[in-house]
Amino acid sequence: MLSKSKRREKARYQKMGYKELSKVHWVQRKGRIINMKNLRRFLLLISILLITVAMTACGKSEKSNAEIEEDVVKNDYIISIYELKINNFEVEKRQTNQNDKTDYVWVSVTASNGLFEYSSSYEIQYTLYNAGWELEDFFQTTAQATPFEATINQDIADQKISYEFEEYGFIERETDLDNGRDIFYYEATEVDGLIKTNYDVSLTYQFEMGEWNVLELKKDQTAQTWDVDGTWTYEDENCNYEITIYSVDTKNRTVQLEYTIEAQSMSSNSNGIRDIEYSYNSYYQPVLGLYKNGEKPVSDGSGIRYYEIIIFKLTGDELGLEVNNKWLYRQ
């Protein structure tokens, strides 16, 4: 039974238009009667929902290792093009900042197929958006491919050398799989007109991300020979030239020869076999002077020097010797 004060309070509420509810207080808002106990439950539920939404927005899970590995495969074309299988995936370090909504991940990967092993490392940045963590930046810091074997056979290397030299001979092969290099060594001869030049040649292949490619072809000159030995002559009604060449020393730039020259301007001979130095003209043709009686040239007072000029035309379409614009032929 209600006390006297409670009865007065009930009467007052009823007079104001409120209906009785079982032993609880009541409120009226916009014409609705709400049980205060149910109201507290409702407010508590709303609070829980708001906290859950806030935590979901601020605390969405970062990318898992499996998701990061998937991003690596998608963004490193070497892995996809050569169909590499991931052998090892490692997150070396990670820096996640919920306040800045950033996640920095440092990753290393090793992968392989039947031809080579691939090692690479990356710096990856994720950013938190409403939809979740998304890839923002992908940067590869290192990459190296190590072949399991050298696949360039000697026939391929020989063919490359044959394009460069008329004559060649294989010496040896040096393979360095750790550094991805395969080097073929040759002795080779380059023929240019009457000049033969001998070289030590190295042909280097470099393995670059799944393929062997030519890195360089290097040649070091070891010797040079001129095919000019023999007797060379020219004769017409005004002159007669006869030059016999015994040898050429390209290292010391000398020619061993003897000659006889009969012309209107002079007649001369070498007085036996002589070694004469040669030089090069502006066309890079070897040139030497044939002196009167084998002596150094002197002036006769009119500015004329008594010697003939011999030009070794060793390259180009014309092969042979030229003396004072006269073309000599080898006998």
Phi and psi restraints in degrees (value plus and minus 20) as a CYANA .aco file:
   2 LEU   PHI     -92.9   -52.9
   2 LEU   PSI     127.1   167.1
   3 SER   PHI     -91.1   -51.1
   3 SER   PSI     151.0   191.0
   4 LYS   PHI     -82.2   -42.2
   4 LYS   PSI     -60.3   -20.3
   5 SER   PHI     -88.3   -48.3
   5 SER   PSI     -57.4   -17.4
   6 LYS   PHI     -88.0   -48.0
   6 LYS   PSI     -56.5   -16.5
   7 ARG   PHI     -84.9   -44.9
   7 ARG   PSI     -60.5   -20.5
   8 ARG   PHI     -83.8   -43.8
   8 ARG   PSI     -61.0   -21.0
   9 GLU   PHI     -84.7   -44.7
   9 GLU   PSI     -60.4   -20.4
  10 LYS   PHI     -83.9   -43.9
  10 LYS   PSI     -63.2   -23.2
  11 ALA   PHI     -83.0   -43.0
  11 ALA   PSI     -62.2   -22.2
  12 ARG   PHI     -80.9   -40.9
  12 ARG   PSI     -65.2   -25.2
  13 TYR   PHI     -84.0   -44.0
  13 TYR   PSI     -60.8   -20.8
  14 GLN   PHI     -85.6   -45.6
  14 GLN   PSI     -58.4   -18.4
  15 LYS   PHI     -81.9   -41.9
  15 LYS   PSI     -51.8   -11.8
  16 MET   PHI    -101.1   -61.1
  16 MET   PSI     -26.8    13.2
  17 GLY   PHI      85.7   125.7
  17 GLY   PSI     -10.0    30.0
  18 TYR   PHI    -108.1   -68.1
  18 TYR   PSI     123.7   163.7
  19 LYS   PHI    -111.3   -71.3
  19 LYS   PSI     135.7   175.7
  20 GLU   PHI     -96.7   -56.7
  20 GLU   PSI     115.8   155.8
  21 LEU   PHI    -139.0   -99.0
  21 LEU   PSI     133.3   173.3
  22 SER   PHI     -88.5   -48.5
  22 SER   PSI      82.8   122.8
  23 LYS   PHI      33.4    73.4
  23 LYS   PSI      13.5    53.5
  24 VAL   PHI    -154.7  -114.7
  24 VAL   PSI     141.9   181.9
  25 HIS   PHI    -100.3   -60.3
  25 HIS   PSI     138.0   178.0
  26 TRP   PHI    -149.7  -109.7
  26 TRP   PSI     140.2   180.2
  27 VAL   PHI    -153.3  -113.3
  27 VAL   PSI     134.9   174.9
  28 GLN   PHI    -141.3  -101.3
  28 GLN   PSI     109.3   149.3
  29 ARG   PHI    -159.4  -119.4
  29 ARG   PSI      98.6   138.6
  30 LYS   PHI      32.0    72.0
  30 LYS   PSI      21.6    61.6
  31 GLY   PHI      62.8   102.8
  31 GLY   PSI     -21.3    18.7
  32 ARG   PHI    -124.3   -84.3
  32 ARG   PSI     121.3   161.3
  33 ILE   PHI    -121.8   -81.8
  33 ILE   PSI     104.5   144.5
  34 ILE   PHI    -141.7  -101.7
  34 ILE   PSI     108.9   148.9
  35 ASN   PHI     -88.2   -48.2
  35 ASN   PSI     107.4   147.4
  36 MET   PHI     -83.0   -43.0
  36 MET   PSI     -54.2   -14.2
  37 LYS   PHI     -86.2   -46.2
  37 LYS   PSI     -63.3   -23.3
  38 ASN   PHI     -87.2   -47.2
  38 ASN   PSI     -53.1   -13.1
  39 LEU   PHI     -82.5   -42.5
  39 LEU   PSI     -63.3   -23.3
  40 ARG   PHI     -82.2   -42.2
  40 ARG   PSI     -60.3   -20.3
  41 ARG   PHI     -83.4   -43.4
  41 ARG   PSI     -59.9   -19.9
  42 PHE   PHI     -84.3   -44.3
  42 PHE   PSI     -64.4   -24.4
  43 LEU   PHI     -85.0   -45.0
  43 LEU   PSI     -57.3   -17.3
  44 LEU   PHI     -84.5   -44.5
  44 LEU   PSI     -61.5   -21.5
  45 LEU   PHI     -82.7   -42.7
  45 LEU   PSI     -63.2   -23.2
  46 ILE   PHI     -81.1   -41.1
  46 ILE   PSI     -61.6   -21.6
  47 SER   PHI     -82.5   -42.5
  47 SER   PSI     -63.1   -23.1
  48 ILE   PHI     -83.1   -43.1
  48 ILE   PSI     -62.8   -22.8
  49 LEU   PHI     -82.6   -42.6
  49 LEU   PSI     -62.4   -22.4
  50 LEU   PHI     -84.4   -44.4
  50 LEU   PSI     -60.3   -20.3
  51 ILE   PHI     -85.6   -45.6
  51 ILE   PSI     -60.7   -20.7
  52 THR   PHI     -83.2   -43.2
  52 THR   PSI     -64.4   -24.4
  53 VAL   PHI     -81.7   -41.7
  53 VAL   PSI     -63.0   -23.0
  54 ALA   PHI     -83.4   -43.4
  54 ALA   PSI     -63.1   -23.1
  55 MET   PHI     -87.6   -47.6
  55 MET   PSI     -55.8   -15.8
  56 THR   PHI     -86.1   -46.1
  56 THR   PSI     -61.2   -21.2
  57 ALA   PHI     -88.0   -48.0
  57 ALA   PSI     -57.8   -17.8
  58 CYS   PHI    -113.4   -73.4
  58 CYS   PSI     -32.8     7.2
  59 GLY   PHI    -150.7  -110.7
  59 GLY   PSI      15.3    55.3
  60 LYS   PHI     -84.5   -44.5
  60 LYS   PSI     121.1   161.1
  61 SER   PHI     -82.0   -42.0
  61 SER   PSI     118.4   158.4
  62 GLU   PHI     -87.9   -47.9
  62 GLU   PSI     148.2   188.2
  63 LYS   PHI     -81.5   -41.5
  63 LYS   PSI     114.9   154.9
  64 SER   PHI     -97.5   -57.5
  64 SER   PSI     146.7   186.7
  65 ASN   PHI     -79.2   -39.2
  65 ASN   PSI     -58.0   -18.0
  66 ALA   PHI     -85.0   -45.0
  66 ALA   PSI     -59.1   -19.1
  67 GLU   PHI     -89.7   -49.7
  67 GLU   PSI     -57.9   -17.9
  68 ILE   PHI     -85.4   -45.4
  68 ILE   PSI     -62.6   -22.6
  69 GLU   PHI     -79.9   -39.9
  69 GLU   PSI     -59.2   -19.2
  70 GLU   PHI     -83.6   -43.6
  70 GLU   PSI     -59.7   -19.7
  71 ASP   PHI     -85.0   -45.0
  71 ASP   PSI     -57.6   -17.6
  72 VAL   PHI     -82.6   -42.6
  72 VAL   PSI     -66.7   -26.7
  73 VAL   PHI     -82.2   -42.2
  73 VAL   PSI     -58.4   -18.4
  74 LYS   PHI     -89.8   -49.8
  74 LYS   PSI     -54.0   -14.0
  75 ASN   PHI    -120.6   -80.6
  75 ASN   PSI     -32.9     7.1
  76 ASP   PHI    -122.3   -82.3
  76 ASP   PSI      84.0   124.0
  77 TYR   PHI     -86.1   -46.1
  77 TYR   PSI     -44.5    -4.5
  78 ILE   PHI     -80.8   -40.8
  78 ILE   PSI     -62.6   -22.6
  79 ILE   PHI     -84.0   -44.0
  79 ILE   PSI     -60.9   -20.9
  80 SER   PHI     -98.7   -58.7
  80 SER   PSI     -62.3   -22.3
  81 ILE   PHI     -83.3   -43.3
  81 ILE   PSI     -65.2   -25.2
  82 TYR   PHI    -113.9   -73.9
  82 TYR   PSI     -10.2    29.8
  83 GLU   PHI      31.0    71.0
  83 GLU   PSI      33.5    73.5
  84 LEU   PHI    -101.0   -61.0
  84 LEU   PSI     125.8   165.8
  85 LYS   PHI    -119.9   -79.9
  85 LYS   PSI     109.1   149.1
  86 ILE   PHI     -90.0   -50.0
  86 ILE   PSI      98.8   138.8
  87 ASN   PHI    -113.5   -73.5
  87 ASN   PSI     -53.0   -13.0
  88 ASN   PHI    -170.2  -130.2
  88 ASN   PSI     110.8   150.8
  89 PHE   PHI    -148.1  -108.1
  89 PHE   PSI     106.0   146.0
  90 GLU   PHI    -158.0  -118.0
  90 GLU   PSI     108.0   148.0
  91 VAL   PHI    -107.7   -67.7
  91 VAL   PSI      86.6   126.6
  92 GLU   PHI     -94.7   -54.7
  92 GLU   PSI     -58.8   -18.8
  93 LYS   PHI    -180.3  -140.3
  93 LYS   PSI     144.5   184.5
  94 ARG   PHI    -172.3  -132.3
  94 ARG   PSI     121.1   161.1
  95 GLN   PHI    -153.8  -113.8
  95 GLN   PSI      85.4   125.4
  96 THR   PHI    -129.0   -89.0
  96 THR   PSI     110.4   150.4
  97 ASN   PHI    -148.3  -108.3
  97 ASN   PSI      84.0   124.0
  98 GLN   PHI     -86.7   -46.7
  98 GLN   PSI     -53.5   -13.5
  99 ASN   PHI     -86.3   -46.3
  99 ASN   PSI     -64.2   -24.2
 100 ASP   PHI    -103.5   -63.5
 100 ASP   PSI     -27.1    12.9
 101 LYS   PHI      38.1    78.1
 101 LYS   PSI      22.7    62.7
 102 THR   PHI    -148.0  -108.0
 102 THR   PSI     130.3   170.3
 103 ASP   PHI    -161.0  -121.0
 103 ASP   PSI      90.3   130.3
 104 TYR   PHI    -121.2   -81.2
 104 TYR   PSI     109.8   149.8
 105 VAL   PHI    -149.5  -109.5
 105 VAL   PSI     111.2   151.2
 106 TRP   PHI    -128.5   -88.5
 106 TRP   PSI     104.5   144.5
 107 VAL   PHI    -149.6  -109.6
 107 VAL   PSI     124.4   164.4
 108 SER   PHI    -145.5  -105.5
 108 SER   PSI     125.5   165.5
 109 VAL   PHI    -158.8  -118.8
 109 VAL   PSI     121.2   161.2
 110 THR   PHI    -143.4  -103.4
 110 THR   PSI     116.8   156.8
 111 ALA   PHI    -164.9  -124.9
 111 ALA   PSI     145.5   185.5
 112 SER   PHI    -180.6  -140.6
 112 SER   PSI     142.7   182.7
 113 ASN   PHI    -151.9  -111.9
 113 ASN   PSI    -178.3  -138.3
 114 GLY   PHI     -96.9   -56.9
 114 GLY   PSI     -28.0    12.0
 115 LEU   PHI    -125.2   -85.2
 115 LEU   PSI     -57.0   -17.0
 116 PHE   PHI    -177.3  -137.3
 116 PHE   PSI     143.5   183.5
 117 GLU   PHI    -126.6   -86.6
 117 GLU   PSI     119.8   159.8
 118 TYR   PHI    -140.9  -100.9
 118 TYR   PSI     105.0   145.0
 119 SER   PHI    -138.7   -98.7
 119 SER   PSI     113.0   153.0
 120 SER   PHI    -171.9  -131.9
 120 SER   PSI     136.5   176.5
 121 SER   PHI    -156.8  -116.8
 121 SER   PSI     136.6   176.6
 122 TYR   PHI    -164.1  -124.1
 122 TYR   PSI     134.8   174.8
 123 GLU   PHI    -136.2   -96.2
 123 GLU   PSI     102.0   142.0
 124 ILE   PHI    -143.2  -103.2
 124 ILE   PSI     118.0   158.0
 125 GLN   PHI    -141.6  -101.6
 125 GLN   PSI     111.0   151.0
 126 TYR   PHI    -133.2   -93.2
 126 TYR   PSI     127.9   167.9
 127 THR   PHI    -145.6  -105.6
 127 THR   PSI     119.2   159.2
 128 LEU   PHI    -106.5   -66.5
 128 LEU   PSI      99.1   139.1
 129 TYR   PHI    -134.0   -94.0
 129 TYR   PSI     158.9   198.9
 130 ASN   PHI     -77.8   -37.8
 130 ASN   PSI     -54.3   -14.3
 131 ALA   PHI    -100.3   -60.3
 131 ALA   PSI     -30.2     9.8
 132 GLY   PHI     107.7   147.7
 132 GLY   PSI    -187.2  -147.2
 133 TRP   PHI     -98.6   -58.6
 133 TRP   PSI     106.3   146.3
 134 GLU   PHI    -144.1  -104.1
 134 GLU   PSI     128.1   168.1
 135 LEU   PHI     -87.3   -47.3
 135 LEU   PSI     102.8   142.8
 136 GLU   PHI    -123.7   -83.7
 136 GLU   PSI     -62.1   -22.1
 137 ASP   PHI    -168.0  -128.0
 137 ASP   PSI     121.0   161.0
 138 PHE   PHI    -155.7  -115.7
 138 PHE   PSI      94.5   134.5
 139 PHE   PHI    -148.9  -108.9
 139 PHE   PSI     104.6   144.6
 140 GLN   PHI    -108.7   -68.7
 140 GLN   PSI     103.3   143.3
 141 THR   PHI    -114.7   -74.7
 141 THR   PSI     -55.4   -15.4
 142 THR   PHI    -161.7  -121.7
 142 THR   PSI     135.3   175.3
 143 ALA   PHI    -178.6  -138.6
 143 ALA   PSI     112.8   152.8
 144 GLN   PHI    -168.7  -128.7
 144 GLN   PSI     115.1   155.1
 145 ALA   PHI    -135.9   -95.9
 145 ALA   PSI     106.8   146.8
 146 THR   PHI    -136.5   -96.5
 146 THR   PSI      96.1   136.1
 147 PRO   PHI     -92.9   -52.9
 147 PRO   PSI     131.9   171.9
 148 PHE   PHI    -102.0   -62.0
 148 PHE   PSI     -45.5    -5.5
 149 GLU   PHI    -177.4  -137.4
 149 GLU   PSI     140.3   180.3
 150 ALA   PHI    -108.3   -68.3
 150 ALA   PSI     101.4   141.4
 151 THR   PHI    -121.6   -81.6
 151 THR   PSI     -19.9    20.1
 152 ILE   PHI    -102.3   -62.3
 152 ILE   PSI      97.4   137.4
 153 ASN   PHI    -109.8   -69.8
 153 ASN   PSI     145.8   185.8
 154 GLN   PHI     -85.1   -45.1
 154 GLN   PSI     -50.6   -10.6
 155 ASP   PHI     -79.2   -39.2
 155 ASP   PSI     -59.3   -19.3
 156 ILE   PHI     -86.3   -46.3
 156 ILE   PSI     -63.3   -23.3
 157 ALA   PHI     -85.0   -45.0
 157 ALA   PSI     -62.2   -22.2
 158 ASP   PHI     -79.5   -39.5
 158 ASP   PSI     -60.8   -20.8
 159 GLN   PHI     -83.0   -43.0
 159 GLN   PSI     -61.2   -21.2
 160 LYS   PHI     -81.9   -41.9
 160 LYS   PSI     -62.3   -22.3
 161 ILE   PHI     -85.8   -45.8
 161 ILE   PSI     -57.4   -17.4
 162 SER   PHI     -84.8   -44.8
 162 SER   PSI     -44.3    -4.3
 163 TYR   PHI     -91.2   -51.2
 163 TYR   PSI     -42.6    -2.6
 164 GLU   PHI    -122.7   -82.7
 164 GLU   PSI     -47.7    -7.7
 165 PHE   PHI    -153.9  -113.9
 165 PHE   PSI     125.6   165.6
 166 GLU   PHI     -92.5   -52.5
 166 GLU   PSI     -58.3   -18.3
 167 GLU   PHI    -149.7  -109.7
 167 GLU   PSI     121.4   161.4
 168 TYR   PHI    -178.3  -138.3
 168 TYR   PSI     138.1   178.1
 169 GLY   PHI    -163.9  -123.9
 169 GLY   PSI     110.4   150.4
 170 PHE   PHI     -92.5   -52.5
 170 PHE   PSI     118.3   158.3
 171 ILE   PHI    -128.3   -88.3
 171 ILE   PSI     -80.9   -40.9
 172 GLU   PHI    -182.0  -142.0
 172 GLU   PSI     152.2   192.2
 173 ARG   PHI    -150.2  -110.2
 173 ARG   PSI     119.6   159.6
 174 GLU   PHI    -149.0  -109.0
 174 GLU   PSI      96.0   136.0
 175 THR   PHI    -133.3   -93.3
 175 THR   PSI     108.7   148.7
 176 ASP   PHI    -145.9  -105.9
 176 ASP   PSI      72.1   112.1
 177 LEU   PHI     -89.3   -49.3
 177 LEU   PSI     -53.1   -13.1
 178 ASP   PHI     -79.6   -39.6
 178 ASP   PSI     -58.2   -18.2
 179 ASN   PHI    -121.8   -81.8
 179 ASN   PSI     -14.7    25.3
 180 GLY   PHI      44.3    84.3
 180 GLY   PSI      23.8    63.8
 181 ARG   PHI    -148.2  -108.2
 181 ARG   PSI     123.8   163.8
 182 ASP   PHI    -157.5  -117.5
 182 ASP   PSI      94.9   134.9
 183 ILE   PHI    -136.6   -96.6
 183 ILE   PSI     111.4   151.4
 184 PHE   PHI    -131.1   -91.1
 184 PHE   PSI     112.0   152.0
 185 TYR   PHI    -130.7   -90.7
 185 TYR   PSI     119.6   159.6
 186 TYR   PHI    -159.6  -119.6
 186 TYR   PSI     139.9   179.9
 187 GLU   PHI    -126.8   -86.8
 187 GLU   PSI     113.0   153.0
 188 ALA   PHI    -161.3  -121.3
 188 ALA   PSI     137.0   177.0
 189 THR   PHI    -145.9  -105.9
 189 THR   PSI     111.9   151.9
 190 GLU   PHI    -130.3   -90.3
 190 GLU   PSI     103.7   143.7
 191 VAL   PHI    -126.6   -86.6
 191 VAL   PSI     104.8   144.8
 192 ASP   PHI    -153.9  -113.9
 192 ASP   PSI      76.5   116.5
 193 GLY   PHI      47.0    87.0
 193 GLY   PSI    -144.4  -104.4
 194 LEU   PHI    -114.2   -74.2
 194 LEU   PSI     -12.8    27.2
 195 ILE   PHI    -123.2   -83.2
 195 ILE   PSI     109.4   149.4
 196 LYS   PHI    -134.7   -94.7
 196 LYS   PSI     106.5   146.5
 197 THR   PHI    -139.3   -99.3
 197 THR   PSI     109.5   149.5
 198 ASN   PHI    -119.1   -79.1
 198 ASN   PSI     122.1   162.1
 199 TYR   PHI    -155.7  -115.7
 199 TYR   PSI     131.4   171.4
 200 ASP   PHI    -113.8   -73.8
 200 ASP   PSI     105.6   145.6
 201 VAL   PHI    -141.1  -101.1
 201 VAL   PSI     118.5   158.5
 202 SER   PHI    -146.1  -106.1
 202 SER   PSI     109.2   149.2
 203 LEU   PHI    -132.0   -92.0
 203 LEU   PSI      94.7   134.7
 204 THR   PHI    -128.8   -88.8
 204 THR   PSI     107.1   147.1
 205 TYR   PHI    -125.2   -85.2
 205 TYR   PSI     120.6   160.6
 206 GLN   PHI    -141.0  -101.0
 206 GLN   PSI     112.7   152.7
 207 PHE   PHI    -103.8   -63.8
 207 PHE   PSI     102.1   142.1
 208 GLU   PHI    -151.4  -111.4
 208 GLU   PSI      84.4   124.4
 209 MET   PHI      26.6    66.6
 209 MET   PSI      37.2    77.2
 210 GLY   PHI      80.7   120.7
 210 GLY   PSI     -27.7    12.3
 211 GLU   PHI    -158.4  -118.4
 211 GLU   PSI     125.7   165.7
 212 TRP   PHI    -113.0   -73.0
 212 TRP   PSI     104.3   144.3
 213 ASN   PHI    -149.1  -109.1
 213 ASN   PSI     133.5   173.5
 214 VAL   PHI     -87.6   -47.6
 214 VAL   PSI     102.4   142.4
 215 LEU   PHI    -108.1   -68.1
 215 LEU   PSI     -67.8   -27.8
 216 GLU   PHI    -183.2  -143.2
 216 GLU   PSI     134.2   174.2
 217 LEU   PHI    -139.7   -99.7
 217 LEU   PSI      92.5   132.5
 218 LYS   PHI    -132.1   -92.1
 218 LYS   PSI     115.4   155.4
 219 LYS   PHI    -151.6  -111.6
 219 LYS   PSI     114.1   154.1
 220 ASP   PHI    -138.5   -98.5
 220 ASP   PSI     101.7   141.7
 221 GLN   PHI     -88.0   -48.0
 221 GLN   PSI     112.4   152.4
 222 THR   PHI    -131.2   -91.2
 222 THR   PSI     -49.3    -9.3
 223 ALA   PHI    -183.8  -143.8
 223 ALA   PSI     141.0   181.0
 224 GLN   PHI    -163.9  -123.9
 224 GLN   PSI     115.9   155.9
 225 THR   PHI    -148.0  -108.0
 225 THR   PSI     127.3   167.3
 226 TRP   PHI    -129.7   -89.7
 226 TRP   PSI     111.5   151.5
 227 ASP   PHI    -109.3   -69.3
 227 ASP   PSI      50.4    90.4
 228 VAL   PHI    -147.1  -107.1
 228 VAL   PSI     -16.5    23.5
 229 ASP   PHI     -82.9   -42.9
 229 ASP   PSI     123.4   163.4
 230 GLY   PHI     107.7   147.7
 230 GLY   PSI    -196.3  -156.3
 231 THR   PHI    -122.0   -82.0
 231 THR   PSI     109.6   149.6
 232 TRP   PHI    -137.0   -97.0
 232 TRP   PSI     115.3   155.3
 233 THR   PHI    -156.8  -116.8
 233 THR   PSI     134.1   174.1
 234 TYR   PHI    -167.9  -127.9
 234 TYR   PSI     119.6   159.6
 235 GLU   PHI    -168.1  -128.1
 235 GLU   PSI     113.9   153.9
 236 ASP   PHI    -165.7  -125.7
 236 ASP   PSI    -189.5  -149.5
 237 GLU   PHI     -90.6   -50.6
 237 GLU   PSI     -35.6     4.4
 238 ASN   PHI    -126.2   -86.2
 238 ASN   PSI     -41.4    -1.4
 239 CYS   PHI    -174.3  -134.3
 239 CYS   PSI     141.7   181.7
 240 ASN   PHI    -163.1  -123.1
 240 ASN   PSI      98.1   138.1
 241 TYR   PHI    -134.0   -94.0
 241 TYR   PSI     116.6   156.6
 242 GLU   PHI    -162.5  -122.5
 242 GLU   PSI      97.8   137.8
 243 ILE   PHI    -147.9  -107.9
 243 ILE   PSI     108.0   148.0
 244 THR   PHI    -134.0   -94.0
 244 THR   PSI     100.3   140.3
 245 ILE   PHI    -124.7   -84.7
 245 ILE   PSI     108.7   148.7
 246 TYR   PHI    -118.8   -78.8
 246 TYR   PSI     -58.2   -18.2
 247 SER   PHI    -184.4  -144.4
 247 SER   PSI     141.9   181.9
 248 VAL   PHI    -150.3  -110.3
 248 VAL   PSI     108.5   148.5
 249 ASP   PHI    -127.2   -87.2
 249 ASP   PSI      76.5   116.5
 250 THR   PHI     -91.6   -51.6
 250 THR   PSI     -42.5    -2.5
 251 LYS   PHI     -89.6   -49.6
 251 LYS   PSI     -65.1   -25.1
 252 ASN   PHI    -117.1   -77.1
 252 ASN   PSI     -20.0    20.0
 253 ARG   PHI      36.8    76.8
 253 ARG   PSI      35.5    75.5
 254 THR   PHI    -151.8  -111.8
 254 THR   PSI     131.3   171.3
 255 VAL   PHI    -141.7  -101.7
 255 VAL   PSI     109.8   149.8
 256 GLN   PHI    -116.2   -76.2
 256 GLN   PSI      99.5   139.5
 257 LEU   PHI    -176.4  -136.4
 257 LEU   PSI     151.6   191.6
 258 GLU   PHI    -160.1  -120.1
 258 GLU   PSI     133.8   173.8
 259 TYR   PHI    -170.3  -130.3
 259 TYR   PSI     138.7   178.7
 260 THR   PHI    -155.1  -115.1
 260 THR   PSI     107.0   147.0
 261 ILE   PHI    -145.6  -105.6
 261 ILE   PSI     105.8   145.8
 262 GLU   PHI    -145.5  -105.5
 262 GLU   PSI      97.9   137.9
 263 ALA   PHI    -170.1  -130.1
 263 ALA   PSI     150.4   190.4
 264 GLN   PHI     -85.3   -45.3
 264 GLN   PSI     -54.2   -14.2
 265 SER   PHI     -98.4   -58.4
 265 SER   PSI     -49.2    -9.2
 266 MET   PHI    -187.5  -147.5
 266 MET   PSI     139.8   179.8
 267 SER   PHI    -149.3  -109.3
 267 SER   PSI     114.5   154.5
 268 SER   PHI    -175.4  -135.4
 268 SER   PSI     136.8   176.8
 269 ASN   PHI    -165.1  -125.1
 269 ASN   PSI     147.7   187.7
 270 SER   PHI    -102.6   -62.6
 270 SER   PSI     -26.4    13.6
 271 ASN   PHI      35.4    75.4
 271 ASN   PSI      28.6    68.6
 272 GLY   PHI      84.8   124.8
 272 GLY   PSI    -195.1  -155.1
 273 ILE   PHI     -97.6   -57.6
 273 ILE   PSI     114.7   154.7
 274 ARG   PHI    -155.3  -115.3
 274 ARG   PSI     133.3   173.3
 275 ASP   PHI    -120.5   -80.5
 275 ASP   PSI      99.2   139.2
 276 ILE   PHI    -140.3  -100.3
 276 ILE   PSI     112.8   152.8
 277 GLU   PHI     -95.0   -55.0
 277 GLU   PSI     127.8   167.8
 278 TYR   PHI    -143.5  -103.5
 278 TYR   PSI     142.0   182.0
 279 SER   PHI    -153.2  -113.2
 279 SER   PSI    -189.0  -149.0
 280 TYR   PHI    -142.6  -102.6
 280 TYR   PSI     119.8   159.8
 281 ASN   PHI    -107.1   -67.1
 281 ASN   PSI    -192.8  -152.8
 282 SER   PHI     -87.5   -47.5
 282 SER   PSI     -36.8     3.2
 283 TYR   PHI    -114.7   -74.7
 283 TYR   PSI      -9.6    30.4
 284 TYR   PHI      37.1    77.1
 284 TYR   PSI      20.2    60.2
 285 GLN   PHI    -121.8   -81.8
 285 GLN   PSI     116.3   156.3
 286 PRO   PHI     -84.7   -44.7
 286 PRO   PSI     112.5   152.5
 287 VAL   PHI    -153.5  -113.5
 287 VAL   PSI     118.8   158.8
 288 LEU   PHI    -163.8  -123.8
 288 LEU   PSI     141.2   181.2
 289 GLY   PHI    -123.5   -83.5
 289 GLY   PSI     114.9   154.9
 290 LEU   PHI    -117.1   -77.1
 290 LEU   PSI      91.0   131.0
 291 TYR   PHI    -107.2   -67.2
 291 TYR   PSI     131.4   171.4
 292 LYS   PHI     -83.2   -43.2
 292 LYS   PSI     100.2   140.2
 293 ASN   PHI      36.3    76.3
 293 ASN   PSI       6.3    46.3
 294 GLY   PHI      56.8    96.8
 294 GLY   PSI     -12.3    27.7
 295 GLU   PHI    -116.7   -76.7
 295 GLU   PSI     147.4   187.4
 296 LYS   PHI     -85.4   -45.4
 296 LYS   PSI     126.7   166.7
 297 PRO   PHI     -86.3   -46.3
 297 PRO   PSI     122.9   162.9
 298 VAL   PHI    -151.2  -111.2
 298 VAL   PSI     139.0   179.0
 299 SER   PHI    -112.5   -72.5
 299 SER   PSI     123.9   163.9
 300 ASP   PHI    -113.1   -73.1
 300 ASP   PSI      -7.0    33.0
 301 GLY   PHI      79.0   119.0
 301 GLY   PSI     -40.1    -0.1
 302 SER   PHI    -120.7   -80.7
 302 SER   PSI     -14.0    26.0
 303 GLY   PHI      69.3   109.3
 303 GLY   PSI     -19.2    20.8
 304 ILE   PHI    -108.7   -68.7
 304 ILE   PSI     109.9   149.9
 305 ARG   PHI    -119.4   -79.4
 305 ARG   PSI     115.7   155.7
 306 TYR   PHI    -108.6   -68.6
 306 TYR   PSI      53.2    93.2
 307 TYR   PHI    -175.7  -135.7
 307 TYR   PSI     136.9   176.9
 308 GLU   PHI    -122.7   -82.7
 308 GLU   PSI     135.4   175.4
 309 ILE   PHI    -125.9   -85.9
 309 ILE   PSI     107.4   147.4
 310 ILE   PHI    -130.5   -90.5
 310 ILE   PSI     108.1   148.1
 311 ILE   PHI    -133.1   -93.1
 311 ILE   PSI     104.7   144.7
 312 PHE   PHI    -106.5   -66.5
 312 PHE   PSI      81.8   121.8
 313 LYS   PHI    -108.1   -68.1
 313 LYS   PSI      69.8   109.8
 314 LEU   PHI    -117.2   -77.2
 314 LEU   PSI     -34.2     5.8
 315 THR   PHI    -144.7  -104.7
 315 THR   PSI     150.3   190.3
 316 GLY   PHI      66.1   106.1
 316 GLY   PSI    -185.7  -145.7
 317 ASP   PHI     -91.8   -51.8
 317 ASP   PSI     -51.8   -11.8
 318 GLU   PHI    -115.8   -75.8
 318 GLU   PSI     106.5   146.5
 319 LEU   PHI    -142.9  -102.9
 319 LEU   PSI     102.4   142.4
 320 GLY   PHI     128.5   168.5
 320 GLY   PSI    -171.5  -131.5
 321 LEU   PHI    -140.3  -100.3
 321 LEU   PSI     126.6   166.6
 322 GLU   PHI    -150.5  -110.5
 322 GLU   PSI     109.5   149.5
 323 VAL   PHI    -144.9  -104.9
 323 VAL   PSI      97.4   137.4
 324 ASN   PHI      28.4    68.4
 324 ASN   PSI      29.0    69.0
 325 ASN   PHI      46.9    86.9
 325 ASN   PSI      -5.8    34.2
 326 LYS   PHI    -124.5   -84.5
 326 LYS   PSI     108.5   148.5
 327 TRP   PHI    -107.8   -67.8
 327 TRP   PSI     103.0   143.0
 328 LEU   PHI    -117.9   -77.9
 328 LEU   PSI     126.0   166.0
 329 TYR   PHI    -135.2   -95.2
 329 TYR   PSI     124.3   164.3
 330 ARG   PHI    -101.5   -61.5
 330 ARG   PSI     114.7   154.7
